[in-house]
Amino acid sequence: MDSNDLIELVKRIYSTHEADIDCDTCDEQLDCLAELVAIGYDAALLLPAVQRHLDCCGSCRETFRALLCIVKAQQAGELT
């Protein structure tokens, strides 16, 4: 791999695609996604753009994990 290939790879990694979403759009969908994931659905199949965002955004990923824990606790009857 030469330097031009490396530069192109870095550009692709950091570029924004049309299907990508921002944190606000992701946040709007996290509650529903957490409920569906908690019962066994695959986030990547349901909302691939949200999953891609979660893969790249630590803040949104932490929020999603927290919501998922809450939903699972509610389902287990630990929270009322």
C-alpha positions as CSV (number, residue, x, y, z in Angstrom):
1,M,0.0,0.0,0.0
2,D,1.5,3.3,-1.0
3,S,0.8,6.7,0.5
4,N,-1.9,7.6,-2.0
5,D,-3.8,4.4,-1.1
6,L,-3.5,5.2,2.6
7,I,-4.8,8.7,2.1
8,E,-7.7,7.4,0.1
9,L,-8.5,4.9,2.8
10,V,-8.4,7.5,5.5
11,K,-10.7,9.8,3.4
12,R,-13.2,6.9,3.0
13,I,-13.2,6.2,6.7
14,Y,-13.9,9.8,7.7
15,S,-16.2,10.7,4.9
16,T,-19.9,11.1,5.6
17,H,-22.3,9.1,3.4
18,E,-25.7,10.2,2.4
19,A,-27.3,7.4,4.4
20,D,-25.4,8.4,7.6
21,I,-27.3,10.2,10.3
22,D,-26.3,12.7,13.0
23,C,-26.6,12.3,16.8
24,D,-30.0,14.0,17.0
25,T,-31.5,11.7,14.4
26,C,-30.0,8.7,16.0
27,D,-31.3,9.8,19.5
28,E,-34.8,10.0,18.1
29,Q,-34.8,6.3,17.3
30,L,-32.9,4.9,20.3
31,D,-35.9,4.2,22.5
32,C,-37.7,2.1,19.9
33,L,-34.5,0.4,18.9
34,A,-33.6,-0.6,22.5
35,E,-37.0,-2.1,22.9
36,L,-36.7,-4.2,19.8
37,V,-33.1,-5.3,20.4
38,A,-34.1,-6.3,24.0
39,I,-36.5,-8.8,22.6
40,G,-34.0,-10.2,20.1
41,Y,-34.1,-8.2,16.9
42,D,-30.9,-7.3,15.1
43,A,-30.3,-3.5,15.1
44,A,-28.2,-3.7,12.0
45,L,-31.1,-5.2,10.1
46,L,-33.8,-3.0,11.6
47,L,-32.0,0.4,11.3
48,P,-28.7,0.0,9.6
49,A,-28.0,3.8,9.5
50,V,-28.5,3.9,13.3
51,Q,-26.3,0.9,13.8
52,R,-23.6,2.5,11.7
53,H,-23.8,5.7,13.8
54,L,-23.6,3.7,17.0
55,D,-20.5,1.9,15.7
56,C,-18.8,5.3,15.2
57,C,-20.2,7.5,18.0
58,G,-19.3,6.6,21.5
59,S,-21.7,9.0,23.1
60,C,-24.7,7.6,21.3
61,R,-23.5,4.1,21.9
62,E,-23.3,4.7,25.6
63,T,-26.8,6.1,25.6
64,F,-28.1,3.2,23.7
65,R,-26.5,0.7,26.0
66,A,-28.0,2.5,29.0
67,L,-31.5,2.4,27.4
68,L,-31.1,-1.2,26.6
69,C,-30.2,-2.0,30.2
70,I,-33.2,-0.1,31.4
71,V,-35.5,-1.9,29.0
72,K,-34.1,-5.3,29.9
73,A,-34.5,-4.5,33.6
74,Q,-38.2,-3.5,33.0
75,Q,-38.8,-6.7,31.1
76,A,-37.3,-8.7,33.9
77,G,-39.6,-6.9,36.4
78,E,-36.7,-5.3,38.2
79,L,-38.1,-1.8,37.5
80,T,-41.7,-0.7,37.7
